[in-house]
Amino acid sequence: MEFSPLGIGIICLTAVLTGMAKTGIQGLGIVLVPLAAMAMPVKASTGFLLPLMVAGDFVAVLYWRREVVWKSLLGVLPWTALGIVGGFFAMRALNEALFKPILGGLILCFVALDFLGRRLGFRLKSGHRFVVFLVGILAGAFTMLANAGGPIMTVFLLSMALPKEEYVGTTAVFFWLINLFKIPFSLSLGLITWASLKVDLLLLPLVFLGCAAGFFCVKKLPQKAFNLVAQVLAALGGLKLFF
């Protein structure tokens, strides 16, 4: 993979933000896809990001492993896996020209969902079977299509009123498991290649740097400010892809 000087700066920033998003400042996660898509083709960006996200997930799981609420995950994980399979077949059917505006539209929808959920205090009935089914299917499909299932799971897990540490730990394990599950599908679609993996390996130190920054910032800086910045940047990135 070859990048312009601006592209190199973008992917380095993406790697740092990936680490920060995974270790506490989860509102930044929605920025990653549109940011990476500024440096490479949109479909390729989803595969490029996946190994970086798995690395960040692993660090987060190690740190938060004692805070995981497994009963919050066991019901939704099988439906999420099914949603990933559906997203895989959707990606096979979409070409780059169609995928770009669809991805941009999805990101805008996610930003709106996350924004409204936070501002209006929206809560799902997380114990209802249909809600668990719907959240799992949508989170799986959208994370396969755009690495963007975070806002859906955010609304779902917040509805359980988990303490902050348990929320972060449970989210970390959830995304680590589903991102590992996505790897064979991304390989099959040709989204992860030897060329992209070489770049990912070079960027791992920046991911770990971002993880350290995330641990620090989540304790020292206001979460709401980061969420707002992430929402604005993601909306701008989504608009760029959409138009």
C-alpha positions as CSV (number, residue, x, y, z in Angstrom):
1,M,0.0,0.0,0.0
2,E,1.3,3.4,-1.0
3,F,0.3,6.7,0.7
4,S,0.9,10.4,0.1
5,P,2.5,12.4,2.9
6,L,-1.0,13.5,4.0
7,G,-2.2,9.9,3.8
8,I,0.7,8.8,6.1
9,G,-0.3,11.4,8.6
10,I,-4.0,10.3,8.5
11,I,-3.2,6.6,9.0
12,C,-0.9,7.5,11.9
13,L,-3.6,9.6,13.5
14,T,-6.1,6.8,12.9
15,A,-3.8,4.3,14.7
16,V,-3.5,6.6,17.8
17,L,-7.2,7.2,17.9
18,T,-7.9,3.5,17.6
19,G,-6.0,2.9,20.8
20,M,-7.7,5.7,22.6
21,A,-11.2,4.6,21.4
22,K,-10.6,1.1,22.7
23,T,-9.3,1.9,26.2
24,G,-12.0,4.3,27.4
25,I,-12.8,7.2,25.0
26,Q,-15.2,5.1,23.0
27,G,-17.0,8.0,21.4
28,L,-13.9,8.3,19.2
29,G,-14.6,5.0,17.6
30,I,-17.1,6.4,15.1
31,V,-14.4,8.7,13.7
32,L,-12.1,5.9,12.6
33,V,-13.9,4.7,9.5
34,P,-14.3,8.1,7.7
35,L,-10.8,9.1,8.8
36,A,-9.1,6.0,7.3
37,A,-11.3,6.3,4.2
38,M,-9.6,9.6,3.5
39,A,-6.3,7.8,2.9
40,M,-7.5,4.7,1.0
41,P,-10.5,3.1,-0.8
42,V,-13.5,2.9,1.5
43,K,-13.9,-0.9,1.5
44,A,-10.1,-1.4,2.0
45,S,-10.2,0.9,5.0
46,T,-12.5,-1.4,6.9
47,G,-10.1,-4.3,6.5
48,F,-7.1,-2.1,7.2
49,L,-8.6,-1.0,10.5
50,L,-9.7,-4.5,11.8
51,P,-6.2,-5.8,13.0
52,L,-5.5,-2.4,14.7
53,M,-8.9,-2.6,16.4
54,V,-8.2,-6.2,17.6
55,A,-4.9,-5.1,19.0
56,G,-6.5,-2.2,20.9
57,D,-9.3,-4.5,22.0
58,F,-6.8,-7.0,23.5
59,V,-5.1,-4.3,25.5
60,A,-8.5,-3.0,26.8
61,V,-9.6,-6.6,27.7
62,L,-6.4,-7.1,29.7
63,Y,-6.9,-3.9,31.6
64,W,-10.7,-4.2,32.3
65,R,-11.0,-8.0,32.4
66,R,-12.2,-8.0,36.0
67,E,-15.1,-5.6,35.2
68,V,-16.9,-7.7,32.6
69,V,-20.6,-8.5,33.1
70,W,-20.9,-11.7,31.1
71,K,-24.6,-12.0,31.5
72,S,-25.0,-8.8,29.5
73,L,-23.2,-10.4,26.6
74,L,-24.3,-14.0,26.4
75,G,-27.7,-13.3,25.0
76,V,-26.6,-10.8,22.3
77,L,-23.4,-12.5,21.0
78,P,-25.1,-15.2,18.9
79,W,-27.3,-12.7,17.1
80,T,-24.3,-10.4,16.5
81,A,-22.5,-13.3,14.9
82,L,-25.5,-13.9,12.6
83,G,-25.6,-10.1,11.8
84,I,-21.9,-10.3,10.8
85,V,-22.7,-13.1,8.3
86,G,-25.4,-11.0,6.8
87,G,-23.1,-8.0,6.6
88,F,-20.5,-10.2,4.8
89,F,-23.0,-11.1,2.0
90,A,-24.0,-7.5,1.7
91,M,-20.4,-6.4,1.2
92,R,-19.9,-9.0,-1.5
93,A,-22.9,-7.5,-3.4
94,L,-21.8,-3.9,-3.1
95,N,-19.3,-2.2,-5.3
96,E,-17.2,0.9,-4.2
97,A,-19.5,3.4,-5.9
98,L,-22.5,2.1,-3.9
99,F,-20.7,1.3,-0.7
100,K,-19.4,4.9,-0.2
101,P,-22.7,6.7,0.2
102,I,-24.2,3.8,2.1
103,L,-21.3,3.9,4.5
104,G,-21.6,7.7,4.8
105,G,-25.3,7.4,5.5
106,L,-24.8,4.7,8.1
107,I,-22.2,6.8,9.9
108,L,-24.6,9.8,9.9
109,C,-27.4,7.6,11.3
110,F,-25.1,6.2,14.0
111,V,-24.0,9.7,15.0
112,A,-27.6,10.9,15.2
113,L,-28.6,7.8,17.3
114,D,-25.7,8.3,19.7
115,F,-26.4,12.0,20.0
116,L,-30.1,11.6,20.6
117,G,-29.6,8.7,23.0
118,R,-27.2,10.8,25.1
119,R,-29.2,14.0,25.0
120,L,-32.7,12.5,25.5
121,G,-31.6,9.8,28.0
122,F,-33.1,7.2,25.7
123,R,-33.1,3.7,27.2
124,L,-33.9,0.4,25.6
125,K,-35.7,-2.4,27.4
126,S,-32.5,-4.5,27.3
127,G,-34.1,-7.6,28.8
128,H,-36.7,-8.0,26.1
129,R,-35.8,-10.9,23.7
130,F,-36.8,-8.9,20.6
131,V,-34.6,-6.0,21.6
132,V,-31.6,-8.4,22.2
133,F,-32.2,-10.0,18.8
134,L,-32.5,-6.6,17.0
135,V,-29.5,-5.1,18.7
136,G,-27.4,-8.2,17.9
137,I,-28.4,-8.3,14.3
138,L,-27.9,-4.6,13.6
139,A,-24.6,-4.4,15.6
140,G,-23.2,-7.4,13.8
141,A,-24.2,-6.2,10.3
142,F,-23.0,-2.7,10.8
143,T,-19.7,-3.7,12.4
144,M,-19.1,-5.9,9.4
145,L,-20.0,-3.2,6.9
146,A,-18.3,-0.3,8.5
147,N,-16.6,-1.3,11.9
148,A,-19.4,0.9,13.2
149,G,-21.6,-1.1,15.6
150,G,-20.4,0.9,18.6
151,P,-23.4,3.4,18.9
152,I,-25.9,0.6,18.9
153,M,-24.1,-1.3,21.6
154,T,-23.6,1.9,23.5
155,V,-27.3,2.5,23.7
156,F,-28.0,-1.2,24.6
157,L,-25.4,-1.4,27.4
158,L,-26.2,2.0,28.8
159,S,-29.8,0.9,29.2
160,M,-28.5,-1.7,31.7
161,A,-27.3,1.1,34.0
162,L,-23.9,-0.5,34.4
163,P,-21.3,1.3,36.5
164,K,-18.7,3.0,34.3
165,E,-15.9,0.4,34.8
166,E,-18.3,-2.5,34.1
167,Y,-19.6,-0.8,31.0
168,V,-16.1,-0.2,29.6
169,G,-15.0,-3.7,30.4
170,T,-18.1,-5.4,29.0
171,T,-17.8,-3.3,25.8
172,A,-14.1,-4.2,25.4
173,V,-14.8,-8.0,25.6
174,F,-17.8,-7.7,23.3
175,F,-15.8,-6.0,20.5
176,W,-12.7,-8.1,20.9
177,L,-14.8,-11.3,20.4
178,I,-16.8,-10.0,17.4
179,N,-13.7,-8.4,15.8
180,L,-11.9,-11.7,16.0
181,F,-15.0,-13.4,14.5
182,K,-14.9,-10.9,11.6
183,I,-11.3,-11.7,10.5
184,P,-12.1,-14.8,8.3
185,F,-14.8,-12.9,6.6
186,S,-12.6,-9.9,5.9
187,L,-9.9,-12.2,4.5
188,S,-12.4,-13.9,2.3
189,L,-13.5,-10.5,0.9
190,G,-9.9,-9.5,0.3
191,L,-10.1,-6.6,2.7
192,I,-7.1,-7.8,4.7
193,T,-4.0,-8.4,2.6
194,W,-0.3,-9.0,3.3
195,A,0.3,-5.4,2.2
196,S,-2.3,-4.0,4.6
197,L,-1.0,-6.2,7.4
198,K,2.5,-4.9,6.9
199,V,1.3,-1.4,7.4
200,D,-0.7,-2.5,10.4
201,L,2.3,-4.0,12.1
202,L,4.3,-0.8,11.6
203,L,1.4,1.2,13.2
204,L,1.1,-1.1,16.3
205,P,3.3,1.1,18.5
206,L,1.0,4.1,17.7
207,V,-2.0,2.0,18.7
208,F,-0.4,1.1,22.0
209,L,0.5,4.8,22.5
210,G,-3.1,5.6,21.9
211,C,-4.2,2.9,24.4
212,A,-2.0,4.5,27.1
213,A,-3.4,8.0,26.3
214,G,-6.9,6.6,26.5
215,F,-6.3,5.2,30.0
216,F,-5.0,8.5,31.1
217,C,-7.6,10.7,29.4
218,V,-10.7,8.7,30.6
219,K,-9.6,9.4,34.2
220,K,-8.6,13.0,33.7
221,L,-10.7,14.6,31.0
222,P,-14.5,15.1,30.7
223,Q,-16.1,12.3,28.7
224,K,-18.8,14.5,27.3
225,A,-16.3,16.8,25.6
226,F,-14.7,13.9,23.8
227,N,-18.0,12.5,22.8
228,L,-19.0,15.8,21.3
229,V,-15.8,16.2,19.4
230,A,-16.1,12.6,18.1
231,Q,-19.7,13.2,17.0
232,V,-18.8,16.3,15.1
233,L,-15.8,14.8,13.3
234,A,-17.7,11.6,12.5
235,A,-20.6,13.7,11.0
236,L,-18.2,15.6,8.8
237,G,-16.5,12.4,7.7
238,G,-19.9,10.8,7.0
239,L,-21.0,13.8,5.0
240,K,-17.8,13.6,2.9
241,L,-18.4,9.9,2.1
242,F,-22.1,10.5,1.4
243,F,-21.6,13.3,-1.0
